[in-house]
Amino acid sequence: MQHPAASFISRGDKQVLIDGKWVDAIDGQTFETFNPSTGEVIGRVAKCSAADVDAAVAAARRAFEGEWSRVKPYDRQLILLRLADLIDRNFDELVMLDTLEMGAPVARAAWIKRRALSLLHYYAGMATQLGGETIENSAPGDIFAYTLREPVGVVGAIIPWNSPLTSTVWKIAPAIATGCTVVFKPAEEASLTSLRIAELATEAGLPPGVLNMVTGKGDVGAAMSEHPGIDKIAFTGSTETGQRIIRASAGNIKRLSLELGGKSPDIVLADADLDAAVPGAAMAVFSNTGQICSAGSRLFVERKIYDEFVSRVAAFAETLKVGNSLDPSVQIGPLVSSKQLERVTGYMAKGKDEGAGLVTGGAQLTEGDLGKGYFVSPTVFKDVSDTMTIAREEIFGPVVSAIPFDDLDEVVRRANDTPFGLGSGVWTRDVSKAHRLARAVRAGSVWVNCYQVMEPNVPFGGYKMSGYGRESGREHLEEYLNTKAVWVNMG
């Protein structure tokens, strides 16, 4: 029996969704998408251009100013709940698309499902909770003031390739909940899951033009960033691309929310529960093959336990099974592309060249079927200095840089000595030290005795060059709303 994902892939070249219709790119071009576990081409996707962006923006504007503006919060909530039901019903297909195109191990399916559905249910609930307030004031006369919370308008949403299913939901759900319309661009390396979700959103009752999907290369995102008809860009991706979006947005002073890169510190104190901290700190980097922006890739370990801890992390890394993501026993899948493979192995070489001590890993895996895909071994470097390239730059691969420290003041200074500030971790049994470090580390998230825990009602975002704006929580919805003040003279 053919798997539903195979059925979706076999339908032929993937079109894009504009104004409720599935159409080819205007110039008819397509590009290939690959299975990173095998290197094989699995399909072709429409290669859009600025002309397609123009059409999508026009459709989104018509919908925003037309039928969608009359849809009540309760009805937006129902659409999101129907979409949640459809994603639940079709989840096996969606997670398989993630696996085939991006390389997410099927072993992560339960986490992905819980994450996607919880996000949809949260934003559905929030759709009916949005409102302004009445404001007491001391203006002369009988003046009454209140505020309205209104959707910002047409949103351009751009996501990376490292978690297509959850990232798609994370961008479109708050926009729908607040009454915005969307022009959505998935990453060129992983477009299929997003396209299938767009089909399900239409089936859920989303009116034409509310969600428009354009696929393609970086020029499509650039056209969205500078488009005068887009009121807001919601972007997740590299800091370099985020900087280009900021410059491009100046044309119409777009509102921006940017979740960018990271080089997150994960701090292990000598009093930590090592049995919990070893796998926790290891998977803070190795999960999703290290392709997570908030990965705890700078592992600071108190010197008195440094050698033992690093050895145990390396031993743990060597127990992880690397292989084809379709194998349910595989814990570490491939990197997403040959380009990413070249990037990660390049950083591994730099670590060795600059004098870091390689404890385990450090190379591409080429034995047997692994040689067909983009696999690297989970890697641990020790004796890493703060100035080494692997300690300064985001690798986006399964590479741990282990760094010793002697006291709290020192580790705070060194942890904060980075242009990034997305995630961070603390492992300790001492609650006072935990709170002290949580306040001192300049990052948008601090996980204590855990890592990468995420819930829809808890905000996530960065400090410094890791971006601005928040996703999840009430703060996320604020990113999609304008506040209007209304003054009424009752006299």
C-alpha positions as CSV (number, residue, x, y, z in Angstrom):
1,M,0.0,0.0,0.0
2,Q,1.4,3.4,-1.0
3,H,2.2,5.8,1.8
4,P,0.1,9.0,1.6
5,A,3.3,11.1,1.5
6,A,4.4,9.1,-1.6
7,S,1.1,9.9,-3.2
8,F,1.5,13.6,-2.6
9,I,5.0,13.6,-4.0
10,S,4.0,11.6,-7.0
11,R,1.3,14.0,-8.1
12,G,4.0,15.8,-10.2
13,D,5.5,19.3,-10.0
14,K,4.3,21.2,-7.0
15,Q,2.3,24.3,-7.8
16,V,1.9,27.3,-5.5
17,L,-1.3,28.7,-3.8
18,I,-2.4,32.1,-4.9
19,D,-5.9,33.5,-4.2
20,G,-7.2,30.0,-3.4
21,K,-6.0,28.5,-6.7
22,W,-3.1,26.1,-7.3
23,V,-1.0,27.5,-10.2
24,D,2.4,27.2,-11.8
25,A,5.0,29.9,-11.3
26,I,4.3,32.7,-13.7
27,D,7.5,32.0,-15.8
28,G,6.9,28.2,-15.6
29,Q,10.2,27.4,-13.9
30,T,10.8,24.7,-11.3
31,F,13.6,23.4,-9.1
32,E,14.5,20.0,-7.6
33,T,14.1,19.0,-4.0
34,F,16.2,16.1,-2.5
35,N,16.1,13.4,0.1
36,P,19.1,14.2,2.3
37,S,19.3,10.6,3.6
38,T,19.9,9.3,0.0
39,G,20.8,12.3,-2.1
40,E,18.0,11.3,-4.5
41,V,15.7,13.8,-6.2
42,I,12.2,13.4,-4.8
43,G,10.3,16.0,-6.7
44,R,10.1,19.4,-8.4
45,V,8.7,22.6,-6.9
46,A,7.6,25.8,-8.6
47,K,10.4,28.4,-8.7
48,C,8.6,31.7,-8.2
49,S,9.8,35.2,-8.9
50,A,8.9,38.7,-8.0
51,A,6.0,38.5,-10.3
52,D,4.5,35.7,-8.3
53,V,5.1,37.6,-5.1
54,D,3.2,40.6,-6.6
55,A,0.2,38.3,-7.4
56,A,0.2,36.7,-4.0
57,V,0.4,40.1,-2.2
58,A,-2.5,41.5,-4.3
59,A,-4.6,38.4,-3.4
60,A,-3.7,38.8,0.3
61,R,-4.6,42.5,0.2
62,R,-8.0,41.8,-1.5
63,A,-8.8,39.2,1.1
64,F,-7.7,41.4,4.0
65,E,-9.9,44.3,2.8
66,G,-12.7,42.1,1.7
67,E,-14.3,38.9,3.0
68,W,-11.7,38.1,5.7
69,S,-12.2,41.5,7.4
70,R,-15.8,40.4,8.1
71,V,-14.9,37.0,9.6
72,K,-15.5,37.1,13.4
73,P,-12.9,35.8,15.9
74,Y,-15.1,32.8,16.7
75,D,-15.1,31.8,13.1
76,R,-11.3,32.2,12.9
77,Q,-11.1,30.0,15.9
78,L,-13.2,27.3,14.2
79,I,-10.9,27.4,11.2
80,L,-7.8,26.9,13.3
81,L,-9.5,24.0,15.2
82,R,-10.5,22.4,11.9
83,L,-7.0,22.7,10.7
84,A,-5.7,21.1,13.9
85,D,-8.1,18.2,13.3
86,L,-6.9,17.8,9.7
87,I,-3.2,17.9,10.7
88,D,-3.9,15.3,13.3
89,R,-5.7,13.1,10.8
90,N,-3.0,13.5,8.2
91,F,-0.1,13.6,10.5
92,D,1.7,10.5,9.3
93,E,1.8,12.0,5.9
94,L,3.1,15.3,7.1
95,V,5.8,13.9,9.3
96,M,6.9,11.6,6.4
97,L,7.3,14.7,4.2
98,D,9.4,16.3,6.9
99,T,11.5,13.1,7.0
100,L,11.9,12.6,3.2
101,E,12.7,16.2,2.4
102,M,14.4,17.6,5.4
103,G,15.7,14.5,7.1
104,A,13.9,14.7,10.5
105,P,14.1,11.3,12.1
106,V,10.7,9.6,12.3
107,A,11.7,8.9,16.0
108,R,10.9,12.6,16.6
109,A,7.3,12.3,15.3
110,A,5.6,12.3,18.8
111,W,7.3,15.5,19.8
112,I,6.5,17.1,16.4
113,K,2.9,16.1,16.6
114,R,2.4,17.5,20.2
115,R,4.2,20.7,19.2
116,A,2.1,21.4,16.1
117,L,-1.2,20.5,17.6
118,S,-0.6,22.4,20.8
119,L,0.3,25.5,18.9
120,L,-2.9,25.4,16.8
121,H,-5.1,24.8,19.9
122,Y,-3.4,27.7,21.7
123,Y,-3.8,30.2,18.9
124,A,-7.3,29.1,18.3
125,G,-8.1,29.8,22.0
126,M,-6.4,33.2,21.8
127,A,-8.4,34.2,18.7
128,T,-11.4,35.1,20.9
129,Q,-9.4,36.6,23.7
130,L,-8.1,39.7,21.8
131,G,-9.4,43.1,22.6
132,G,-8.7,46.6,23.7
133,E,-9.4,48.3,27.0
134,T,-11.3,51.3,28.4
135,I,-8.9,53.9,29.8
136,E,-9.7,56.3,32.7
137,N,-8.3,59.7,31.8
138,S,-8.2,63.3,33.0
139,A,-9.0,65.1,29.8
140,P,-11.2,68.2,30.2
141,G,-14.9,67.6,29.6
142,D,-16.8,64.4,29.4
143,I,-14.2,62.4,27.4
144,F,-14.3,58.7,27.1
145,A,-11.3,56.8,25.7
146,Y,-10.8,53.2,24.6
147,T,-8.5,51.2,22.4
148,L,-9.0,48.8,19.5
149,R,-6.7,45.9,18.6
150,E,-6.6,45.6,14.9
151,P,-4.7,43.2,12.6
152,V,-1.6,44.7,11.1
153,G,-2.6,43.6,7.6
154,V,-0.7,41.5,5.0
155,V,2.1,39.4,6.6
156,G,5.0,38.0,4.8
157,A,6.1,34.8,6.6
158,I,9.5,33.2,5.8
159,I,10.8,30.1,7.5
160,P,14.0,28.0,7.4
161,W,14.3,24.3,6.6
162,N,15.1,22.8,10.0
163,S,11.5,22.1,11.1
164,P,9.0,22.6,8.3
165,L,5.8,21.3,9.9
166,T,6.0,23.1,13.3
167,S,7.6,26.3,11.7
168,T,4.7,26.5,9.2
169,V,2.1,26.3,12.0
170,W,4.1,28.7,14.2
171,K,3.9,31.4,11.5
172,I,0.4,31.0,10.0
173,A,-1.6,30.3,13.2
174,P,-1.1,33.7,14.9
175,A,-1.7,35.5,11.7
176,I,-5.0,33.8,11.2
177,A,-6.0,34.2,14.8
178,T,-5.5,37.9,14.7
179,G,-7.2,38.4,11.3
180,C,-4.2,39.1,9.1
181,T,-3.6,37.5,5.7
182,V,-0.4,35.8,4.7
183,V,2.1,35.4,1.9
184,F,4.2,32.5,3.0
185,K,7.6,31.3,1.7
186,P,9.0,28.0,2.9
187,A,12.7,27.2,2.6
188,E,13.8,26.0,-0.8
189,E,15.3,22.9,0.8
190,A,12.0,21.8,2.4
191,S,8.8,23.1,0.7
192,L,6.6,20.0,0.5
193,T,5.3,19.9,4.1
194,S,4.3,23.6,3.9
195,L,2.5,23.1,0.6
196,R,0.5,20.2,2.0
197,I,-0.5,22.2,5.1
198,A,-1.7,24.9,2.7
199,E,-4.0,22.3,1.1
200,L,-5.3,21.4,4.5
201,A,-5.9,25.0,5.4
202,T,-8.0,25.4,2.4
203,E,-9.9,22.3,3.3
204,A,-10.4,23.7,6.8
205,G,-12.4,26.6,5.3
206,L,-9.8,29.4,5.0
207,P,-11.1,31.8,2.3
208,P,-9.2,32.4,-0.9
209,G,-6.3,34.9,-0.5
210,V,-6.0,34.6,3.3
211,L,-3.0,32.1,2.9
212,N,-0.9,32.4,-0.2
213,M,2.2,30.2,-0.7
214,V,5.1,31.0,-2.9
215,T,8.2,28.8,-3.3
216,G,11.6,29.4,-4.6
217,K,15.1,30.7,-3.9
218,G,16.3,33.7,-1.9
219,D,15.1,36.3,-4.4
220,V,11.5,35.4,-3.5
221,G,12.2,36.3,0.1
222,A,14.0,39.5,-1.0
223,A,11.0,40.5,-3.1
224,M,8.7,40.0,-0.1
225,S,11.0,42.0,2.2
226,E,10.9,45.1,0.1
227,H,7.4,44.8,-1.2
228,P,5.3,47.9,-0.4
229,G,2.1,45.8,-0.1
230,I,3.4,43.7,2.8
231,D,2.9,45.3,6.2
232,K,4.9,42.9,8.3
233,I,7.6,40.3,7.9
234,A,7.8,37.4,10.3
235,F,11.2,35.7,9.6
236,T,13.1,32.9,11.1
237,G,16.6,32.2,9.7
238,S,20.2,33.4,9.7
239,T,21.3,36.7,11.2
240,E,22.8,37.7,7.8
241,T,19.5,37.3,6.1
242,G,17.8,39.1,8.9
243,Q,20.0,42.1,8.4
244,R,19.2,42.2,4.7
245,I,15.5,42.1,5.6
246,I,15.9,45.0,8.0
247,R,17.5,47.1,5.2
248,A,14.9,46.0,2.6
249,S,12.0,46.8,5.0
250,A,12.9,50.5,5.1
251,G,10.9,51.2,2.0
252,N,7.5,51.2,3.8
253,I,8.7,50.9,7.4
254,K,7.5,47.3,7.7
255,R,6.9,45.9,11.1
256,L,9.4,43.0,11.7
257,S,9.8,40.1,14.0
258,L,13.1,38.3,13.5
259,E,14.2,35.0,15.1
260,L,17.8,34.7,14.0
261,G,20.9,32.8,14.8
262,G,22.5,31.7,18.0
263,K,25.6,30.5,19.7
264,S,24.0,29.5,23.0
265,P,25.9,28.8,26.2
266,D,25.0,25.7,28.2
267,I,26.6,26.0,31.7
268,V,27.2,22.9,33.9
269,L,28.2,23.5,37.5
270,A,30.1,20.9,39.6
271,D,27.0,20.3,41.8
272,A,24.8,19.3,38.9
273,D,23.1,15.9,38.6
274,L,25.5,14.5,36.0
275,D,23.3,11.6,35.1
276,A,20.7,14.1,33.9
277,A,23.1,16.8,32.7
278,V,25.2,14.5,30.4
279,P,22.3,13.4,28.0
280,G,20.6,16.8,28.5
281,A,23.7,18.8,27.4
282,A,24.5,16.4,24.6
283,M,21.0,16.5,23.1
284,A,20.9,20.3,23.5
285,V,23.3,20.1,20.5
286,F,22.8,16.8,18.8
287,S,19.0,16.9,18.6
288,N,17.8,17.4,15.0
289,T,21.4,16.9,13.9
290,G,22.3,20.2,15.5
291,Q,20.1,22.1,13.1
292,I,18.4,24.2,15.8
293,C,19.1,27.9,16.2
294,S,19.1,27.8,20.0
295,A,21.4,24.7,20.3
296,G,23.6,24.8,23.4
297,S,26.7,24.5,21.3
298,R,29.1,26.3,23.7
299,L,29.3,23.8,26.6
300,F,30.8,25.6,29.7
301,V,31.8,23.0,32.3
302,E,33.2,23.8,35.8
303,R,36.8,22.8,35.8
304,K,36.7,20.4,38.7
305,I,34.3,18.1,36.7
306,Y,35.4,19.1,33.2
307,D,37.4,16.0,32.2
308,E,34.8,13.6,33.5
309,F,31.9,15.4,32.0
310,V,33.4,15.9,28.6
311,S,34.3,12.2,28.5
312,R,30.8,11.2,29.4
313,V,29.3,13.5,26.8
314,A,31.6,11.9,24.2
315,A,30.7,8.4,25.3
316,F,27.0,9.3,25.1
317,A,27.5,10.7,21.5
318,E,29.0,7.4,20.5
319,T,25.9,5.6,21.5
320,L,23.7,7.6,19.2
321,K,22.6,5.8,16.0
322,V,23.1,7.8,12.9
323,G,21.3,6.8,9.7
324,N,18.4,7.1,7.3
325,S,15.7,9.1,9.0
326,L,13.0,6.5,7.9
327,D,14.5,4.0,10.4
328,P,12.6,4.4,13.7
329,S,15.7,3.4,15.6
330,V,17.8,6.3,14.2
331,Q,18.4,9.2,16.6
332,I,20.6,11.4,14.3
333,G,19.5,11.9,10.7
334,P,21.4,13.6,7.9
335,L,22.2,17.3,7.4
336,V,19.7,18.9,5.1
337,S,21.8,19.3,2.0
338,S,25.2,18.9,0.4
339,K,25.8,22.6,1.1
340,Q,25.1,22.2,4.8
341,L,27.4,19.1,4.8
342,E,30.2,21.2,3.4
343,R,29.6,24.0,5.9
344,V,29.6,21.6,8.9
345,T,32.6,19.6,7.9
346,G,34.4,22.9,7.2
347,Y,33.9,24.0,10.8
348,M,35.1,20.6,12.0
349,A,38.3,21.1,10.0
350,K,38.7,24.6,11.5
351,G,38.3,23.3,15.0
352,K,41.2,20.8,14.4
353,D,43.3,23.4,12.6
354,E,42.9,25.9,15.4
355,G,44.0,23.5,18.1
356,A,40.8,22.2,19.7
357,G,41.1,18.6,21.0
358,L,38.8,16.2,19.1
359,V,37.3,13.8,21.5
360,T,34.9,12.0,19.2
361,G,33.4,12.4,15.7
362,G,34.7,15.2,13.5
363,A,34.1,13.7,10.1
364,Q,31.6,12.9,7.3
365,L,30.2,9.4,7.5
366,T,30.6,7.5,4.2
367,E,30.3,3.8,5.0
368,G,27.7,1.8,3.1
369,D,24.5,3.7,2.4
370,L,25.6,6.6,4.6
371,G,27.8,7.7,1.7
372,K,24.8,8.4,-0.4
373,G,23.5,11.0,2.0
374,Y,24.7,14.0,4.0
375,F,25.8,12.4,7.3
376,V,28.3,13.5,9.9
377,S,29.1,11.9,13.3
378,P,28.1,13.6,16.5
379,T,31.2,15.6,17.4
380,V,32.8,16.7,20.7
381,F,35.7,19.1,20.9
382,K,37.5,19.8,24.2
383,D,40.0,22.5,25.3
384,V,38.2,25.1,23.1
385,S,39.1,28.7,23.7
386,D,36.7,31.6,23.4
387,T,38.4,32.9,20.3
388,M,38.3,29.8,18.2
389,T,36.0,29.9,15.2
390,I,33.9,26.9,16.5
391,A,33.2,28.9,19.7
392,R,32.3,32.1,17.9
393,E,30.2,31.2,14.8
394,E,27.0,29.3,14.4
395,I,27.7,25.9,12.9
396,F,24.2,24.5,12.7
397,G,25.4,20.9,13.0
398,P,26.0,18.3,15.8
399,V,29.2,19.9,17.1
400,V,29.9,20.5,20.8
401,S,32.6,23.0,21.9
402,A,33.5,22.1,25.5
403,I,35.0,25.0,27.5
404,P,36.2,24.9,31.1
405,F,35.5,27.7,33.7
406,D,36.4,28.3,37.3
407,D,33.7,30.5,38.9
408,L,30.3,32.1,38.2
409,D,31.5,35.6,37.5
410,E,33.9,34.3,34.9
411,V,31.4,32.1,33.2
412,V,28.8,34.8,33.0
413,R,31.3,37.2,31.3
414,R,32.4,34.5,28.9
415,A,28.8,33.2,28.2
416,N,27.7,36.8,27.3
417,D,30.8,37.5,25.2
418,T,28.9,36.8,21.9
419,P,26.9,38.8,19.5
420,F,24.0,36.4,19.9
421,G,21.5,35.9,22.7
422,L,18.9,33.3,21.8
423,G,19.0,30.3,24.2
424,S,21.1,29.2,27.3
425,G,21.2,26.5,29.8
426,V,22.1,26.0,33.5
427,W,22.7,22.7,35.2
428,T,22.9,22.9,39.0
429,R,21.3,21.6,42.2
430,D,21.8,25.0,43.8
431,V,18.6,27.1,43.4
432,S,20.3,30.4,44.3
433,K,23.0,29.8,41.6
434,A,20.3,28.9,39.1
435,H,18.4,32.1,39.6
436,R,21.6,34.2,39.7
437,L,22.7,32.8,36.3
438,A,19.2,33.1,34.9
439,R,19.3,36.8,35.6
440,A,22.9,37.3,34.5
441,V,22.9,35.5,31.1
442,R,21.7,37.8,28.3
443,A,19.5,35.4,26.3
444,G,15.8,35.2,25.4
445,S,15.5,31.8,27.1
446,V,17.2,30.2,30.0
447,W,16.6,26.5,30.6
448,V,17.5,25.2,34.1
449,N,18.2,21.5,34.4
450,C,16.6,20.9,31.0
451,Y,17.0,22.2,27.5
452,Q,14.9,23.3,24.5
453,V,11.6,22.8,26.4
454,M,9.0,24.8,24.5
455,E,5.3,25.5,25.1
456,P,2.8,27.6,23.1
457,N,2.1,30.0,26.0
458,V,5.7,30.7,26.8
459,P,7.4,33.4,24.7
460,F,10.5,32.6,22.7
461,G,12.9,35.0,21.0
462,G,16.3,36.6,21.1
463,Y,18.5,39.3,22.5
464,K,21.2,41.2,20.6
465,M,21.8,39.8,17.1
466,S,19.6,36.8,17.7
467,G,16.7,39.1,16.7
468,Y,13.7,40.9,18.2
469,G,10.1,40.2,18.7
470,R,8.7,37.1,20.4
471,E,6.9,33.9,19.2
472,S,4.5,32.0,21.4
473,G,2.7,33.5,24.3
474,R,0.5,36.6,24.3
475,E,3.5,38.6,23.2
476,H,3.4,36.7,19.9
477,L,0.0,37.9,19.0
478,E,1.0,41.5,19.8
479,E,3.4,41.2,16.9
480,Y,0.4,40.9,14.5
481,L,-1.8,43.7,16.0
482,N,-2.0,47.5,15.9
483,T,-3.4,49.5,18.7
484,K,-5.8,52.3,17.8
485,A,-6.9,54.9,20.4
486,V,-10.5,56.2,20.2
487,W,-11.5,59.4,22.0
488,V,-15.2,60.1,22.3
489,N,-16.6,63.4,23.6
490,M,-19.8,62.5,25.5
491,G,-20.8,66.0,26.2
